[in-house]
Amino acid sequence: MTTTAKLLDDQSGTTLVEVLMAIVMLSGGLLCLAYGMSQGLVVMATGHYHEIAKQKASEALENVNTSRDTHILTWDQIRNVSQGGVFLDGPCPLRAHGPDGLINTADDGALETEILPGPDGVLGTADDIVNSLSAFQRQITITDLGPNLREIQVTVTYTVGSLSRQYTVISYISAFA
């Protein structure tokens, strides 16, 4: 006795094409997930540099305001060099302030560095790591908005690997201290 079983269309199982489509869809999802993870790691890696850029931009704003408040500069000197002031035009390397106590001026000192704790984890010991901040540039742009009001725009750009980033801060300063 032989019996033949007849398969119905809705119970025929999974075809090779369906399996291949499922593999392609799953692979696409995994690739998207891997790309998202790698972008997250890049953002995490640049966080330290972004914090340095933020602090250096704030430092420049404070420096301009302090020069006005302490009368180191006159109101007419708080401009870019191209407008008859003392602050350099265009992007400049991050340098220590010079004898005048101001940054981004003609008498600036050596390139700034950051000091990190070495393998012992203690800052201020012989094994500390000194990193140059040569990947950073700072630009101070001062624009007259009126006889007693100016806009100060500080842009710090930096490069980490192949990524180029920038941080910009805009503030206003008046002639009245």
C-alpha positions as CSV (number, residue, x, y, z in Angstrom):
1,M,0.0,0.0,0.0
2,T,1.3,3.4,-0.9
3,T,-0.1,6.6,0.1
4,T,0.8,9.9,-1.4
5,A,0.5,13.1,0.6
6,K,-0.5,16.2,-1.2
7,L,1.0,19.4,0.3
8,L,-1.3,22.4,0.5
9,D,0.0,25.8,-0.7
10,D,-0.2,27.4,2.7
11,Q,1.8,24.6,4.3
12,S,4.6,24.3,1.8
13,G,7.4,25.7,4.0
14,T,9.9,28.5,3.5
15,T,11.4,29.0,0.2
16,L,15.0,29.8,-0.5
17,V,14.1,33.3,-1.8
18,E,12.3,34.1,1.5
19,V,15.4,33.0,3.5
20,L,17.7,35.1,1.3
21,M,15.4,38.2,1.7
22,A,15.4,37.7,5.5
23,I,19.2,37.5,5.6
24,V,19.5,40.7,3.5
25,M,17.1,42.6,5.7
26,L,18.8,41.4,8.9
27,S,22.3,42.3,7.5
28,G,21.1,45.8,6.6
29,G,19.8,46.3,10.1
30,L,23.0,45.1,11.6
31,L,25.0,47.4,9.4
32,C,22.9,50.4,10.4
33,L,23.4,49.5,14.0
34,A,27.2,49.1,13.6
35,Y,27.3,52.5,11.8
36,G,25.4,54.2,14.6
37,M,27.7,52.7,17.2
38,S,30.8,53.9,15.3
39,Q,29.4,57.4,15.1
40,G,28.7,57.4,18.8
41,L,32.3,56.4,19.5
42,V,33.5,59.2,17.3
43,V,31.4,61.7,19.2
44,M,32.7,60.3,22.5
45,A,36.3,60.6,21.3
46,T,35.9,64.2,20.4
47,G,34.2,65.3,23.6
48,H,37.4,66.2,25.3
49,Y,38.5,68.4,22.4
50,H,35.1,70.0,22.3
51,E,35.4,70.9,26.0
52,I,38.8,72.5,25.3
53,A,37.4,74.5,22.4
54,K,34.5,75.7,24.6
55,Q,36.9,76.8,27.4
56,K,39.3,78.6,25.0
57,A,36.4,80.5,23.4
58,S,35.1,81.6,26.8
59,E,38.6,82.5,27.8
60,A,38.9,84.9,24.8
61,L,35.6,86.6,25.6
62,E,36.6,87.1,29.2
63,N,40.0,88.4,28.1
64,V,38.3,91.1,25.9
65,N,35.9,92.1,28.6
66,T,38.7,92.3,31.2
67,S,40.8,94.5,29.0
68,R,38.0,97.0,28.9
69,D,37.1,96.8,32.6
70,T,40.7,97.2,33.8
71,H,41.4,99.9,31.2
72,I,44.3,97.9,29.7
73,L,42.9,99.0,26.3
74,T,40.9,102.0,25.3
75,W,37.5,101.6,23.6
76,D,39.2,102.3,20.2
77,Q,41.8,99.6,20.7
78,I,39.2,96.9,21.3
79,R,39.0,96.0,17.6
80,N,40.8,93.8,15.1
81,V,44.1,94.9,13.7
82,S,42.5,95.7,10.3
83,Q,40.2,98.2,12.1
84,G,43.0,99.9,14.0
85,G,42.8,97.6,17.1
86,V,45.1,95.1,18.8
87,F,43.3,91.7,18.2
88,L,44.8,89.8,15.3
89,D,42.6,89.1,12.2
90,G,41.9,85.6,11.1
91,P,42.5,82.2,12.8
92,C,45.5,82.1,15.1
93,P,47.1,79.1,16.9
94,L,46.3,78.9,20.6
95,R,49.1,80.7,22.2
96,A,49.7,81.9,25.8
97,H,49.2,85.5,26.4
98,G,52.2,87.8,26.0
99,P,53.5,90.7,28.1
100,D,50.3,92.7,27.5
101,G,48.2,89.9,29.2
102,L,45.9,89.6,26.2
103,I,45.4,86.6,23.9
104,N,45.3,86.8,20.1
105,T,47.5,89.9,20.0
106,A,50.9,90.4,18.3
107,D,53.0,89.7,21.4
108,D,51.6,86.2,22.2
109,G,53.9,83.6,23.7
110,A,54.4,79.9,23.0
111,L,51.8,77.4,21.9
112,E,49.5,76.3,24.7
113,T,49.7,72.8,26.1
114,E,47.5,70.6,28.3
115,I,49.0,68.4,31.0
116,L,47.4,65.1,31.8
117,P,48.2,62.7,34.6
118,G,50.6,59.9,33.5
119,P,50.5,56.2,34.2
120,D,50.5,56.7,38.0
121,G,47.2,58.8,37.7
122,V,48.6,61.7,39.7
123,L,48.9,65.1,38.2
124,G,52.2,67.0,39.0
125,T,54.6,64.1,38.9
126,A,57.4,63.3,36.6
127,D,55.4,60.9,34.4
128,D,52.7,63.5,33.4
129,I,51.8,63.7,29.7
130,V,52.1,67.1,27.9
131,N,50.0,67.5,24.8
132,S,50.3,70.4,22.5
133,L,47.1,72.2,21.5
134,S,48.5,72.7,17.9
135,A,45.3,71.2,16.4
136,F,43.3,74.2,17.6
137,Q,42.9,77.7,16.1
138,R,41.1,80.6,17.6
139,Q,39.6,83.6,15.8
140,I,38.3,86.8,17.5
141,T,36.2,89.0,15.2
142,I,35.0,92.3,16.6
143,T,32.3,94.2,14.7
144,D,31.0,97.7,15.4
145,L,27.3,97.8,15.8
146,G,27.1,101.4,16.9
147,P,29.3,104.0,18.5
148,N,29.2,102.3,21.9
149,L,28.3,98.7,21.1
150,R,30.4,95.9,19.5
151,E,29.8,92.3,18.7
152,I,32.5,89.8,19.7
153,Q,32.5,86.5,17.9
154,V,35.1,83.9,19.0
155,T,35.4,80.8,16.8
156,V,37.7,77.9,17.9
157,T,38.3,75.3,15.2
158,Y,40.0,72.0,15.8
159,T,40.8,68.8,13.9
160,V,40.6,65.3,15.4
161,G,41.8,62.7,12.9
162,S,39.9,63.5,9.7
163,L,37.1,65.4,11.5
164,S,37.1,69.2,11.5
165,R,34.9,70.8,14.1
166,Q,34.3,74.4,15.3
167,Y,32.8,76.0,18.4
168,T,31.5,79.6,18.1
169,V,30.5,82.0,20.9
170,I,29.0,85.4,20.3
171,S,28.8,88.2,22.8
172,Y,28.3,91.9,23.0
173,I,30.4,94.6,24.7
174,S,29.7,98.2,25.4
175,A,32.0,101.2,25.9
176,F,30.7,101.5,29.4
177,A,32.5,99.4,32.0
